[in-house]
Amino acid sequence: MRNVMVIFKKQIKDTFKNKTILIQFLMFPMMTIFMENAIHITDMPEHFFAKLFSIMYIGMAPLTSVAAIISEEKEKNTLRPLMMANVKPAEYLVGIGSYVWLICMLCASVIAVSAGFTGTEFAFYMAVMAVGFIVSILAGSAVGVYADNQMKSTSLVIPVMMILSFLPMFAMFNETIERIARFTYTQQLSRILGDFNLDSVSNTDFVIIGINVAVFALLFNLVYHKKGLEN
């Protein structure tokens, strides 16, 4: 835990130096605050922008942030001193992942407050976001470990990010896309947030999300054993 906390504190300092990553964390909460208060359209679903941006936030911020952090450290060769200081790869990854998860959860709470979620609604919303962030962090870690530098990481993470964040939005307007998107965890979380009711969550939802977790976990395991962090 001491090593994990060291990585955690280190990343807090690095984030304030890296404005690109900082903007990724803050962009969607700021957009939600503005859109929820400035745009009012007749017959528009309640909290439309908050729910839409929440899913896009899940598919973008944790995924790209984790991939960028790991690939940057590999490119600048700053991981080697950590490994020499007896920081194990697992401790490093847990430190990075927990940091990104916590920051995303704090920003998600801002979205929830701006949308007016309270009580059970707030707890339900945060639980959905927590699950989504974990899956995205796992996917981002796989990309970050696989990439040797930031340029390669960006070229790999952008297509994944586009699919996960924008597919649920396109699925709202096209049934064919919806049939394809239903196999992604972001689409399932989008549907759950859309209904905003625990009773509407089916076993199929859990199965699809669980399969996504298993796929990304397997992918990360394969990439980690092939590439590692020390390289």
C-alpha positions, 0 to 999 in steps of 0.5 A: 500500500505504501508503494501504491500511495507513492504512485498515487501522489506522484500522479496527482502532481504529474496531472497538474503538469500535463494539461492534456490529461487534466482537460480530459477529466474536466471537459465533460463535467463542464459541458454537462453543467453548461448544457443542463442549465443553458439548453431546454428543448420541448419534449427533451428527455429529462437529464438528456445531456447529463446521461449522454455526456456520462457515457461519453465520459466513461468511454473517453477519459479513463481510457485515454488517460491511463493509456497516455500515462503508461505510454508516456512513462515507458517512452521517457523511461521513467518506469525503470527507476520505479522498478529499481526502487522495488515498486512492483509492476502490479503496484504501479498499475494499481496506483495509476488505475485507482488514481484515475478511477477516483478522479473520474468518480469525483468528476462524475459526482459533479455531473450528478450534482449538476443534473440534480440527482439526489439520494437513491438516484445519486447512488444508482448513477455513481454505481453505474459510473464506477463500473464503467470506469473500471472497465475503461481503465482495464482497456486503457491499461492494455493499450498503454502497456502494448504501446511503446510510445505516446504516438503509438498509444494515441493511434491505438486508443482513438479508434477504441475510444470512438467506438466506445464513446460514440456508438451508444449515441449513434445507436439512439438514432439507428436500429442497426447500429443499436443491434451492434452496439448492444455488445459493448459495455458502454451501450449497456450502461447507456441503456441502464442510465436511460431507464434509471431504474434498478428493476430494468437491469436484466441478467443479459446486461450483467452477462454482456458487461461481464463478457466485456470485462473478461475480454479486456482482462484477457487482452491486458494479461496477454499484452502484459506478459508479452510487453511488460513494463520494464521494456 
